[in-house]
Amino acid sequence: MKGPVLDAVRRGLAPGVVALFDAVLAEAERLDVALYLVGGPVRDLLLGRGLRDLDLIVEPREDTPLAAEGLARAAAPEGAQVVSHDRFGTVRIEAADGALDVATVRRERYARPGALPAVELGTLDDDLRRRDFTVNALAVPISTAARRGHPALIDPESGRADVSSGVLRIFHAASFHDDPTRAIRAARLGERLGFRLSRGSRTALRDAVGAGAFSAVSGDRWRREFEKLFEDVRNGLDPAAALRLLAEWHVLGALEPGLALPSAAIPALRRLGRSLATPPFPAARLRPWAAGLAVWLAEVDATSRRRTLRRLAVRGESAQRIVEFPRLRDRCLRTLAIARGRGAVDALLGGIDDERLLGLFVYAPPAGRRRLLRWALEDRMRRPPVSGVDLVAAGLTGPVVGAALARIRLAWLDGTVHTRDEAIALAREIGARLGRRNAKRPRKAAKRATKRPATAKSQEASLPAPEPSSILPTASPPTRALHPERQ
C-alpha cells in the first residue's frame, strides 16, 4: 500500500506542500522514526476524494520524546520557520511555498465538560481514540519504522466500515459532554460527506444538550467552529443544510435560547454557499464567517441577533456591522432598484465592506445582482481623470475638494465627464457655486434673527444695553458644515 498511498497524497497537494512532505518522510526514514498519515486525509483517500491537507503524527522512541519537533527541525528547508505549539504537541513548518503540521502521538484528559483538554504524551492507540469520530480514527503507516508490526490500515474501532456505511459514530457516550463543539463538526462533516450521525451518537448528543453541557464552552471556541463551518463551503458544504441539522438536533437553542434557523434565511444561505465556493467578484479581505452570520442572523429578531453575537464573542466593528446588516440590506436594495446611472450605484455601494456586499448580492433580485456585479467587477476599480492633488493645484481648497471629487466621480461613471480638463472645469464650477451659497448664508441667518420672536431664552436681548465700556467682543457664529452629498 506504500506506493499507491504516497502517490495519492502527492497528487492532492500543492507543490510546496509536497516538497515539505517528502522532506519530512525522508528525515523520518533517516532517523528511523515511525511516521503516520492519520485522520481526515485517510478517510478521504478511502472515499476517493482529493486531499485538502495533511495530518501527520510521529510515534517517539524512548530516546526521542520530542519526536515531532526534532523531526520538523531536521526536515525544515533553509529559510523555513518551525513553530512549536507545546500545549497541543504540534509543530508547524512554514516555508515560502507552503506549510505542514506534524504532531507527536498524544492523549487528552478533560477536567470537566466543555473544558479544553489537558494534552500529554500517549501512544498511537491513544491518539486515534481521542478523535471525534471513528471515521477520523484511521492511520496509514508511511515510514519503514511505522510499518513494522502494523497492517497497511490501522483501524481500532471499525472506522473503515463506518466510512463505507456513511456513518459518523463517536467513541463513547460522554464524547459530546467532553467536547460539545463536536456537534458542529458532526453537522459540517455529515452534510459535506453525505454521512449521518449514528443512533447511539444522536442519543449521546441529546443527553449532552439536556445536561446543559453546551453552556460550559467559551464563546471564542464556538465562534471558531462556526468560522470553520462557513469556510468549509469552499469544499462543497451547504451552510443551510449544516445549520438545519444543528437546529434539528436542538444545538442552536442549547447554544443560545431562542436561536433558530428561520426558513426565510435558507435560500439566501444556499446562494451564499455557492457564492463563497465560486466568488462572483474579487473580495480579497472577505471573511466567510462574517458574511455567513450576517445572512443567517438577518432573519432573527434584533435582540436574538445581539445575544447570539455576544455568545459567540463577536465584538466591536464586526458585531456592529452584523447587527445593522438587515437595515442596510433593506435600504440598499430599495435604492439599488431605482438608482439612475452608474454613478448613483457607486455612491450607494462605495463604502460597504466585502462581507456585507456579498450579503446584499445573495438577497438581491436578479436585476439588482446584475447592477451590483457590474459595479464590483468594473466600476469599483475605475478612477476619474483627476485627484485631490490636481484640484488643489487648480486653486480649490478645503471641503470644496471633497465635494468636487465626489461629483466628478459620479459624472465620470455616468459618462458626462471624459477628460481631465472637463473634470477640472466641473470642479471650478462646483467651487464657485459653493462659494456663492456660503456667502448667502450669513445674510439669511441675520435676516432670520431679526424676525425671530422673543422667547424665554432670548429675553436677555430685551434688557437695557450695557455701558459701552462693558461690551466684550464676541466670536462670529460658525458657518454650517458642507454636505457634499447634498450638492
JODAWO-V789444 format. One record per helix or strand of 2 or more residues. SS is the DSSP state (@ for helix, = for strand). FROM is the first residue (numbers start at 0). TO is the last residue. If there is no record, write none. Layout:
SS/FROM/TO + SS/FROM/TO
This chain:
@/1/10 + @/14/30 + =/33/37 + @/39/46 + =/55/58 + @/66/74 + =/80/84 + @/85/87 + =/89/94 + =/97/103 + =/105/108 + =/117/120 + @/123/128 + @/133/135 + =/137/140 + @/143/146 + =/153/154 + @/158/164 + =/166/167 + @/174/177 + @/181/192 + =/195/196 + @/198/209 + @/212/215 + @/218/234 + @/238/247 + @/250/254 + @/262/276 + @/287/296 + @/301/310 + @/315/337 + @/341/348 + @/353/362 + @/365/376 + @/378/380 + @/387/392 + @/398/413 + @/419/450 + @/455/461 + @/467/469 + @/483/485
